[in-house]
Amino acid sequence: MSSQLLEILNGVKTMSIVGMCKNAGKTTMLNWMLHHDRLRGTLGLTSIGRDGESTDVVTGTEKPGIFVREGTLIATARDMLRLGDVTTEILATTGIPTPLGEVVILRARSAGNVQLAGPSITSQLREVSRMFFELGADKSIIDGALGRKSLGARAVAEGVVLCTGASYHMSMEKVVADTANIYRIMNLPKAETLPPEAEEGLEKCLKEHGEALAPGALTDSMVVPLLRSGVLRGGRLVVKDPSRVPWISSGPARCGWKPPRPPGPCASPSTPCPPTGGNSTRTSSWPG
């Protein structure tokens, strides 16, 4: 399994690590990838929240540190520089403000522990990744934050590492079911053609064209009436990326809808997955 996972991880240039909940193991997964040269090439590393501290600032529990190898590029706030034990060289300033100071890009001149506090806006994350590659990185890794499913957007990362575990819920059945649901959503088949955008509402567009491009994020209040009215039966609904679909939502499930099940694992949300047969409602994502 680890060899297959590493093959997938080494096949993408940008990836984000997203957790189902707090303490789901994002930092542990990040350290697993960083150790023993599991990921090839020069890595660029940032975080959408604060990571690498020894004690969680919210729960007060012990947390694993982040250990980087020499040569790793790091994007973090200036106030974090004094908290690590790695020797660094400042390569560039970004102009991106945070409560902990401007985000700067460093190169680790020795192996050691670092603390991360990076950008919080998706456009800023894209800019940091662009700067990583300009400065010689082969991969950009974003350590995610609780509830930030926008990190699953293809505009941010080609691949998503989803971390889950017992801290999500006391019922293991719910942990497994919700994790599988999010996996299916993140691997929706890629739309080969772009349908008309539903500027005047999804129902009107579906009735007129039999398909529609959702202009933004889908919500229960948008989807449930379509399912109840039957307008989605045999139709095609396209979203711009999997982050626009409700990840944990009970409304559509009550109406008997589940995301189409992909035929097998996909390397990343942008990897094409052939549509599965037998679904009366087809949901796809457009590679935006």
Sequence and secondary structure as in RCSB ss.txt:
>XXXX:A:sequence
MSSQLLEILNGVKTMSIVGMCKNAGKTTMLNWMLHHDRLRGTLGLTSIGRDGESTDVVTGTEKPGIFVREGTLIA
TARDMLRLGDVTTEILATTGIPTPLGEVVILRARSAGNVQLAGPSITSQLREVSRMFFELGADKSIIDGALGRKS
LGARAVAEGVVLCTGASYHMSMEKVVADTANIYRIMNLPKAETLPPEAEEGLEKCLKEHGEALAPGALTDSMVVP
LLRSGVLRGGRLVVKDPSRVPWISSGPARCGWKPPRPPGPCASPSTPCPPTGGNSTRTSSWPG
>XXXX:A:secstr
 HHHHHHHHTT SEEEEEESSTTSSHHHHHHHHHGGG S S EEEEESSEE  SB TTT  B   EEE TT EEE
EEGGGGGG  S EEEEEE     TT  EEEEEESS EEE EE   SHHHHHHHHHHHHHTT SEEEEE  TT GG
GGSTTT SEEEEE  TTS S HHHHHHHHHHHHHHHT  B SS   B TT HHHHHHHHSEEE SS   HHHHHH
HHHHTTTTT EEEESSGGGS SS SHHHHTT      SS  SSTTS     TT SSEEEE   
